């Protein structure tokens, strides 16, 4: 389990419009986990508790994180890799 935190400038982005918004609260909510790419035989999970933000357009929402699409359980780079053919088939 790897505890992560986005750069300060990316911590309060609205997931719908992408605007930087003021914080609303930390809410004391539990941290979320995302499955990341494994490091060899080691299973890797990212852990972070995104804050809630006050978007003037969309109201109170959970801030987006730069490593995952909204609602995803794995990082965005893992989605892109899932669309690639297996190495054996790609090399034929």
Backbone torsions as a table, in degrees:
resi	resn	phi	psi	omega
1	UNK	NA	126.9	-180.0
2	UNK	-115.0	120.3	175.1
3	UNK	-79.6	125.6	-177.0
4	UNK	-124.5	162.8	176.7
5	UNK	-152.2	131.9	179.5
6	UNK	-70.2	161.4	173.8
7	UNK	-54.6	149.9	-175.9
8	UNK	-53.3	-40.0	-178.0
9	UNK	-69.5	-13.5	-179.2
10	UNK	-108.8	6.9	-173.6
11	UNK	-80.7	-20.7	-174.6
12	UNK	-125.5	47.6	180.0
13	UNK	-94.7	134.1	176.9
14	UNK	-69.7	132.6	-179.0
15	UNK	-71.2	-15.7	-177.3
16	UNK	-97.5	-40.6	-177.3
17	UNK	-112.5	-13.7	177.5
18	UNK	79.2	6.5	179.9
19	UNK	-78.9	149.1	175.2
20	UNK	-78.8	122.7	-173.2
21	UNK	-123.1	157.8	176.7
22	UNK	-69.8	151.2	178.2
23	UNK	-68.8	149.5	177.8
24	UNK	-105.8	-55.6	174.1
25	UNK	-165.7	169.4	174.0
26	UNK	-94.9	-18.4	170.6
27	UNK	67.8	-11.4	-178.0
28	UNK	62.7	21.1	-179.4
29	UNK	-77.7	153.1	179.5
30	UNK	-68.6	155.6	179.4
31	UNK	-69.6	147.9	174.6
32	UNK	-91.1	158.4	174.9
33	UNK	-125.8	145.2	176.4
34	UNK	-126.4	138.4	176.9
35	UNK	-79.7	126.4	179.6
36	UNK	-106.0	176.4	176.4
37	UNK	-67.6	138.9	-178.7
38	UNK	-69.6	152.2	173.4
39	UNK	-103.9	90.1	-176.3
40	UNK	67.2	-119.9	179.3
41	UNK	-91.0	1.2	-176.0
42	UNK	-93.0	123.1	175.1
43	UNK	-75.4	133.6	-175.9
44	UNK	-118.7	130.4	175.0
45	UNK	-126.3	139.5	175.5
46	UNK	-99.4	138.6	-178.8
47	UNK	-127.6	131.6	179.5
48	UNK	-161.8	144.9	175.7
49	UNK	-108.3	94.7	-178.7
50	UNK	-67.4	140.4	179.7
51	UNK	-76.6	163.4	170.5
52	UNK	-89.4	145.6	-178.3
53	UNK	-125.8	161.1	178.8
54	UNK	-107.7	96.5	178.0
55	UNK	-84.7	129.8	179.5
56	UNK	-62.7	-25.9	-177.7
57	UNK	-91.5	-37.7	-171.9
58	UNK	-114.4	1.0	179.1
59	UNK	80.3	-153.7	-178.4
60	UNK	-81.9	119.3	-179.9
61	UNK	-138.0	162.2	174.2
62	UNK	-79.2	131.5	-178.2
63	UNK	-61.0	146.8	177.3
64	UNK	-77.4	161.1	175.3
65	UNK	-118.2	141.7	-174.2
66	UNK	-70.6	-14.5	-175.6
67	UNK	-97.2	-0.2	-179.1
68	UNK	-144.8	150.5	172.9
69	UNK	-74.1	152.3	178.6
70	UNK	-55.4	129.4	179.0
71	UNK	81.7	-1.0	-177.7
72	UNK	-81.9	153.3	177.6
73	UNK	-107.0	3.2	175.2
74	UNK	-139.8	154.9	-177.5
75	UNK	-60.3	156.4	-176.6
76	UNK	-60.9	-32.8	179.1
77	UNK	-67.6	-27.8	178.3
78	UNK	-70.3	-35.3	176.1
79	UNK	-62.4	-42.7	-179.4
80	UNK	-65.0	-38.7	180.0
81	UNK	-69.8	-28.7	179.6
82	UNK	-64.5	-19.8	-179.8
83	UNK	-87.9	-3.5	-178.4
84	UNK	-88.5	147.5	177.6
85	UNK	-72.6	157.6	175.8
86	UNK	-58.1	152.5	-176.8
87	UNK	-57.2	-43.1	-177.6
88	UNK	-59.0	-45.1	-178.9
89	UNK	-70.6	-36.2	-179.4
90	UNK	-68.2	-28.1	-177.1
91	UNK	-87.2	-8.7	-178.1
92	UNK	-79.9	NA	NA
